């Protein structure tokens, strides 16, 4: 007979322990260990099942394998297709996460309608909303699709029956935390249920060639709720984020087995749903106020896409002994590093000033190529001297005050020239480069941060 035993699983990282622990020994989170009952088979039955299991796979030579079946489903929503690597791959399992109310269901409903109109039946399975609620959202978005099927279901067996009946090209599960299987005694949303249901959806996607999208809840830290093994099971992990007080939403790919990671798609939350932004750089700079002190343009790259964003800085005097450092859109520790370099290497007096840095548009910049723009914006605010209106900045700042080269410089400069910028300050190259810069863009190479600040700020 099967034996039962109890173990405890961490909701955050999936670590298992035989006894309860208040703090997970792997990820260090408190209160994330939950009880799980395991029915273990005896050694004899396990050995018998393994020995009698049929082998359906067969090794093939590399030359014998053809890429058939990986023709992507192209969408008119080019921003969504870009993040996926060019379109939806049949048989792929995609996990979409994001904060509540950020627009996950709205975006996926629009995608489901597009697939239904172009490639055939599409099934939208919701465990959180009724079909009437989804219909109301579709009417608000003016979504019409004759082959789009809606159903409210949380039982995994019932979902598989609906999929077998409809034979769709795309299935959307909203959400994986509300799905459960009767084979397990735990409740929906538990670690065992999420892991088991995701594994069965993976088997279904690979065996039938149906693309499946799973909507996942996120924790207060912004990570996908449930065990980390859920992100390892799926082929692609997408995060839909953005400031809820801004109209822009960013769809970011953090894992993609069929394309490049770190790709970003920009959408605008409108009355008719999620509208794609074909030129994000122009949208981010639309409300820019030229000749304003404390503003600089950074040329960043998200995946393969160059983006020009405005970075604003404000330095205000304070009477408190410990001045504040506030970063919105950039890493806080990176801001401390830049302010220390400005104080030590450039000679700016910042010990009596509060420093506030903000990236316009709700964009989160993680790469160090924006260091130069952040430093110039802070210096512009401190000196009360604006930056040249037609100048952009690219470069990483070192601890010695030097400027270091960044990757994909040609792509960045072409994007800056396309948007009408006439000058761009970059780290001075160590070797000559001929004919690689745009003709209508003056490229200024600087060796140190102090040189860049002198060349970038208007004279008094």
MILOKOL-311609 format. One record per residue (C-alpha): x, z, y; residue in one letter. Coordinates in steps of 0.1 Angstrom, whole numbers, padded with zeros to 4 digits, always signed. Example, Ala and Ser with C-alpha at 12.3 -4.5 7.8 and 13.67 -1.06 7.14 Angstrom:
// residues 2
+0123+0078-0045a+0137+0071-0011s
***
This chain:
// residues 460
+0000+0000+0000x+0011-0005+0036x+0027+0025+0053x+0018+0035+0088x+0042+0050+0113x+0043+0056+0150x+0068+0043+0175x+0069+0043+0213x+0075+0010+0233x+0085+0007+0269x+0061-0014+0290x+0089-0025+0313x+0116-0038+0290x+0102-0035+0254x+0127-0009+0241x+0113+0010+0211x+0121+0046+0202x+0108+0067+0173x+0099+0096+0196x+0084+0099+0230x+0108+0099+0260x+0098+0105+0296x+0124+0080+0308x+0133+0047+0290x+0170+0048+0280x+0174+0011+0286x+0157+0003+0319x+0156+0038+0333x+0119+0036+0342x+0098+0068+0341x+0064+0071+0323x+0066+0036+0307x+0067+0047+0270x+0034+0041+0252x+0025+0049+0216x+0022+0021+0191x+0010+0023+0155x+0029+0001+0131x+0017-0009+0096x+0049-0016+0077x+0048-0035+0044x+0067-0021+0014x+0100-0036+0005x+0087-0053-0026x+0058-0071-0008x+0081-0081+0020x+0106-0096-0004x+0078-0114-0023x+0063-0129+0008x+0097-0141+0020x+0106-0157-0013x+0072-0175-0017x+0069-0187+0019x+0070-0225+0021x+0098-0243+0040x+0082-0269+0063x+0113-0277+0084x+0140-0302+0075x+0174-0307+0092x+0177-0340+0110x+0207-0358+0123x+0210-0360+0161x+0206-0398+0161x+0174-0395+0141x+0156-0374+0167x+0135-0392+0193x+0122-0376+0225x+0086-0387+0216x+0059-0363+0227x+0077-0351+0258x+0060-0376+0282x+0051-0353+0310x+0015-0351+0324x+0021-0362+0360x+0000-0346+0387x-0010-0357+0423x+0001-0322+0432x+0038-0331+0437x+0049-0296+0447x+0035-0282+0414x+0051-0310+0394x+0085-0304+0411x+0086-0268+0401x+0079-0277+0365x+0106-0304+0365x+0085-0335+0369x+0052-0326+0353x+0035-0307+0325x+0052-0311+0291x+0027-0314+0262x+0031-0285+0238x+0048-0262+0264x+0038-0226+0270x+0040-0216+0307x+0036-0181+0321x+0023-0178+0357x+0027-0145+0375x+0019-0132+0409x+0003-0104+0429x-0035-0099+0427x-0053-0122+0451x-0022-0144+0459x-0039-0175+0446x-0030-0179+0409x-0065-0187+0397x-0072-0210+0426x-0041-0230+0420x-0046-0233+0383x-0083-0243+0387x-0071-0272+0409x-0045-0282+0383x-0071-0280+0355x-0094-0303+0374x-0066-0329+0380x-0056-0329+0344x-0093-0332+0333x-0098-0362+0356x-0066-0380+0345x-0058-0371+0309x-0090-0358+0292x-0107-0325+0284x-0093-0293+0299x-0103-0258+0289x-0102-0229+0313x-0106-0195+0294x-0112-0165+0317x-0112-0129+0305x-0117-0114+0340x-0143-0136+0357x-0176-0151+0345x-0182-0188+0344x-0205-0184+0374x-0177-0169+0395x-0154-0197+0386x-0181-0223+0394x-0185-0207+0429x-0148-0210+0435x-0148-0246+0424x-0177-0254+0448x-0158-0238+0476x-0128-0259+0468x-0148-0291+0463x-0135-0294+0427x-0154-0318+0405x-0143-0327+0370x-0166-0339+0342x-0141-0330+0315x-0134-0295+0327x-0148-0268+0304x-0152-0232+0314x-0157-0202+0291x-0154-0164+0293x-0137-0150+0262x-0112-0123+0254x-0110-0124+0216x-0081-0145+0203x-0101-0158+0173x-0129-0170+0196x-0104-0187+0219x-0089-0206+0190x-0123-0217+0180x-0131-0230+0215x-0098-0249+0216x-0104-0265+0182x-0139-0276+0193x-0129-0290+0227x-0095-0305+0217x-0082-0302+0253x-0050-0316+0268x-0045-0283+0288x-0056-0248+0282x-0055-0220+0308x-0057-0184+0297x-0066-0160+0326x-0052-0136+0317x-0029-0127+0288x-0034-0090+0295x-0072-0093+0287x-0066-0111+0254x-0067-0092+0222x-0066-0099+0184x-0086-0079+0159x-0056-0078+0136x-0041-0050+0157x-0058-0017+0164x-0043-0013+0199x-0063-0021+0230x-0060-0053+0251x-0031-0053+0275x-0009-0031+0253x+0026-0041+0244x+0018-0051+0208x-0013-0071+0219x+0004-0090+0246x+0034-0098+0224x+0013-0109+0194x-0012-0130+0214x+0016-0148+0232x+0034-0155+0199x+0002-0171+0185x-0003-0191+0216x+0032-0204+0212x+0026-0214+0176x-0006-0232+0187x+0012-0251+0215x+0041-0262+0194x+0019-0273+0164x-0009-0290+0183x+0009-0304+0213x-0015-0287+0237x+0000-0274+0270x-0010-0237+0275x-0008-0218+0308x-0009-0180+0306x-0017-0160+0337x+0002-0126+0337x-0003-0096+0358x+0026-0081+0377x+0038-0046+0382x+0043-0029+0416x+0079-0040+0415x+0068-0076+0412x+0078-0082+0375x+0055-0096+0348x+0036-0066+0333x+0042-0060+0296x+0074-0063+0276x+0102-0085+0287x+0100-0103+0254x+0069-0121+0268x+0092-0140+0292x+0115-0149+0263x+0086-0163+0242x+0073-0188+0268x+0091-0220+0278x+0086-0216+0316x+0081-0187+0339x+0066-0193+0373x+0061-0167+0401x+0035-0174+0429x+0045-0152+0458x+0045-0150+0496x+0034-0127+0523x-0003-0121+0520x-0005-0121+0558x+0010-0156+0560x-0007-0188+0550x+0022-0201+0530x+0026-0195+0492x+0058-0201+0473x+0057-0211+0437x+0091-0203+0422x+0105-0212+0388x+0128-0185+0373x+0129-0200+0338x+0124-0236+0327x+0134-0251+0294x+0123-0286+0306x+0138-0286+0341x+0160-0269+0367x+0154-0233+0375x+0151-0218+0410x+0129-0247+0421x+0104-0238+0448x+0071-0254+0457x+0054-0246+0490x+0017-0244+0493x-0007-0234+0521x-0037-0212+0515x-0066-0231+0531x-0103-0229+0530x-0104-0257+0503x-0078-0239+0481x-0041-0243+0478x-0028-0273+0497x+0007-0286+0491x+0032-0287+0520x+0052-0319+0516x+0078-0311+0543x+0083-0273+0542x+0112-0274+0567x+0091-0290+0594x+0063-0264+0587x+0087-0235+0589x+0101-0247+0623x+0068-0258+0638x+0063-0227+0659x+0099-0222+0668x+0107-0212+0704x+0138-0230+0716x+0164-0213+0738x+0152-0179+0727x+0181-0153+0721x+0183-0140+0685x+0171-0172+0668x+0192-0194+0645x+0185-0222+0620x+0198-0218+0584x+0200-0246+0560x+0194-0232+0525x+0189-0248+0491x+0162-0237+0467x+0169-0253+0433x+0174-0289+0443x+0155-0288+0476x+0171-0282+0510x+0151-0261+0534x+0156-0254+0571x+0143-0220+0581x+0144-0200+0613x+0161-0166+0611x+0153-0142+0640x+0173-0111+0648x+0166-0084+0673x+0192-0058+0685x+0177-0029+0705x+0195+0002+0718x+0187+0035+0702x+0193+0071+0711x+0193+0083+0675x+0227+0089+0658x+0218+0067+0628x+0207+0032+0639x+0182+0014+0617x+0189-0018+0597x+0157-0036+0587x+0158-0068+0567x+0127-0090+0559x+0135-0120+0538x+0172-0113+0531x+0189-0088+0510x+0193-0054+0528x+0229-0049+0515x+0238-0084+0527x+0226-0074+0562x+0248-0043+0561x+0278-0064+0551x+0272-0089+0580x+0268-0061+0606x+0300-0045+0594x+0319-0078+0598x+0305-0083+0632x+0316-0048+0643x+0351-0049+0627x+0361-0086+0630x+0342-0099+0660x+0342-0067+0681x+0304-0064+0687x+0292-0029+0695x+0264-0022+0670x+0267+0015+0663x+0242+0023+0690x+0217-0005+0682x+0189-0010+0658x+0191-0043+0640x+0160-0062+0627x+0163-0095+0609x+0133-0116+0598x+0130-0149+0580x+0101-0169+0594x+0074-0181+0570x+0077-0153+0544x+0105-0170+0526x+0130-0149+0506x+0166-0161+0509x+0190-0150+0482x+0219-0173+0486x+0249-0164+0508x+0249-0197+0526x+0225-0182+0552x+0251-0155+0562x+0264-0175+0591x+0229-0180+0606x+0221-0143+0603x+0254-0133+0619x+0249-0158+0648x+0213-0147+0653x+0225-0110+0656x+0253-0120+0680x+0229-0140+0701x+0205-0111+0704x+0233-0086+0713x+0249-0109+0739x+0215-0121+0751x+0227-0157+0749x+0205-0183+0731x+0218-0207+0704x+0219-0244+0711x+0184-0258+0703x+0198-0288+0683x+0223-0268+0661x+0220-0255+0625x+0243-0233+0606x+0257-0233+0570x+0283-0209+0556x+0291-0178+0538x+0308-0149+0556x+0337-0131+0540x+0348-0095+0546x+0378-0107+0566x+0355-0126+0590x+0363-0160+0574x+0338-0187+0566x+0336-0198+0530x+0324-0231+0517x+0290-0235+0500x+0276-0259+0474x+0256-0290+0480x+0268-0294+0516x+0260-0331+0518x+0223-0325+0508x+0220-0298+0535x+0235-0319+0562x+0212-0349+0554x+0182-0326+0556x+0193-0313+0590x+0199-0348+0603x+0165-0359+0590x+0147-0332+0610x+0164-0342+0643x+0193-0317+0645x+0223-0332+0663x+0250-0305+0655x+0257-0283+0625x+0284-0256+0622x+0300-0254+0587x+0331-0238+0572x+0361-0259+0580x+0370-0279+0549x+0404-0273+0533x+0408-0310+0526x+0396-0341+0545x+0363-0356+0536x+0356-0392+0547x+0323-0409+0552x+0302-0382+0536x+0285-0367+0567x+0255-0383+0584x+0264-0405+0613x+0239-0390+0637x+0250-0354+0630x+0280-0338+0647x+0297-0316+0621x+0317-0287+0636x+0341-0270+0613x+0350-0234+0620x+0375-0212+0602x+0362-0178+0613x+0330-0162+0623x+0342-0156+0658x+0349-0193+0663x+0314-0201+0650x+0297-0177+0674x+0317-0191+0704x+0307-0226+0694x+0271-0218+0687x+0260-0198+0717x+0252-0212+0751x+0275-0201+0779x+0262-0175+0803x
***
